[in-house]
Amino acid sequence: MRLDKQTKAAVAALEDIKARDIVVLDVKKMTALFDWVIIASADSSRQGRALANNLQEKMKALGARVHSVEGERTGEWVLVDLGSIVVHIMQPAIRQYYNLEELWAPPPRPRRRRASDSAAR
């Protein structure tokens, strides 16, 4: 997976404030709405808000546009829309419940049968 400059900067901004379990998913083949989904865990509402604020500041400093931010008020699940990147900052219980990694993970490739597989039956 090739990460572009903006995606790397977003991950670095999350790492600055100690986000945990950062996952970057390439979803270009799954939707035309955005290219990347980044999911990160925050230990508290305060950390979730701090992560979202730092992410916005760093991305604006790079010249990126922050389209919208949702959930900052509670900080339990903050979504930052950067256009080609959508960042989800979630507390662990909420992250586990919604399991976005499974939703956005690429579908498993079908296993190809070999001639030796059918001969063994």
N, C-alpha and C positions, 0 to 999 in steps of 0.2 A: 504494500500500500504506500503510495507516494503522498506525503502530506505537503500541502502548499504553505507558503509563508504565513498566511493569515491563520491557518489551522494550527501551525506550530506556535504562533504568538498567543493564540487563545489558550492552548494547553499550558504554555509558560506562565500566563497570567493566573491560571488556576493553581498551578504549582507554587506560585509566589505566596499564596495565602493558605497553603497546606491542604488543598483539596485531596481527597482520598479516592482510590479506585477509579481513576480517570480512564474512560474508554472512548476511543475514536472510531466511528463507524463510517465507512464509505457507502453512501446510499444513492450514488448517481444513477445506478441501474434500476433503482426501485421507485424513484419519484423524480419529477421534473421541478419540484418546488425548491429543493436545496440539495447540496452535494454531500455535506458532512453532518453527522450528529455526534455531539460530544456529550457524554454523561459523566457527572462527577458527584461525589458524596461530600456533604458538609456535616460536621458533628453537631451543629446547633443552628437555630434560626439566625443568630447574629453572624455566624461564619458564612452562612448562605448568602446573606445580604452583602457581607464584605467581599465575598468571591465575585458576586455579580457586579458590584461597584468597581472593583479592580479590573475585571474583565472589560467593562465598558470604557474605563479610562485608558487602558492599554490599547484597545482597538481603535479608539478615536485618535490616539497619538500616532497610530500608523496610517491614519487617513481613512479608516474603514467606517462605514455607516452602521450605527446601531438602529435597526428598524423599530424594535419595540422590546419592552421588558415586562414580563408578567410575574406576579407572585412575590414581589419584593416586600410587600407589606407584612406578610407572614413569615417569609423566608424558608418555609418548609419545602417548597418546590418552586424554584425560580427559573423561568425560561427566558433566555436572551436570544433574540432573533438578529443575526448578523447578515441576513440575506442568504448567502451560499452555505452558511454554517448556522445550525441551531444548537444552542447549549442548554442542557438541563442540569441544574444544580439541585440535588435532592438530599433530604435527610435519609439515612439508611432504611428505616422502616417503610417510607413511602417508595423509595427506589425498589425495594424488594417486592412490595405489593404490585406496583405497576409493571415491573420487569421490562423496561423499554429495550434492553439489550436483546431480548428474545424477539420482540416485535420488529426491530430494525436489523437484526442479524441477517446476513444473506441466507437464503434457503440452502439446505444441504444438497450437495451434488449427488445425483443417483449413482449408486455403485454399479460399475460395468461388470457384467458377467463375462467370465472367461470360458473358453471351451472346456478347460479342465474342471470348472465348477459343475457343469452339467454332466460330465462323464463320471463324476464321483457319486452321483445320485443313483 
